[in-house]
């Protein structure tokens, strides 16, 4: 119970072991949320309020089992992977991995958890500024663009229950994913503000969207791009 006697709000956060997901977890814990983190590796987060459930998010049967028994107030799908290549050199297995992690995992989580959410629940999907397209990023962009279509569709379905669904779409964010050798063919593009996006800035927007003051915001893709989407 919190100071008012109410039970803490509960969020399920995928991709909780690193990057944006880990920063979102830390932010929510500071705000008094109970958090269930989903990721393959243990994030090492200690202390009250956090539970880790190990799972490969691309294994949909295992993912559904991992959230059995949960009825959260919020779902944040933050797990992500970056792969890129130009036409003529596309890696189709990489494309399948992107689609499974970004789209199919989001779909499986929402399908399982949204029916159990209380009125006023929240769903936030971490997308990308690249959802509008970019050279050498077609497979990645397609998987992130699909999240926008999912969010808009789910927002319409869930609005009668007061459940909102939004996409937070950052530009290049200062996370370990940027230093992954597997993405060496897709150089980082620093936003016009002259620096990378701080993952704490993304987490702050997510925390707002999960709160009561964002109850009228739904079906939107909100950029945290440092001007990268302007030109």
Secondary structure, DSSP 8 states (H G I E B T S, - for coil): --TTS----EEEEESTTSHHHHHHHHHHHHTT-EEEEEESS-----STTEEEEE--TT-HHHHHHHTTT---SEEEE---------TTS--HHHHHHHHIIIIIHHHHHHHHHGGGS-TT-EEEEE--GGGG--TT-HHHHHHHHHHHHHHHHHHHHHGGGT-EEEEEEESSBSSGGGG-GGGTTS-----TTSS-B-HHHHHHHHHHHTSGGGTT--S-EEEE-TTTT--
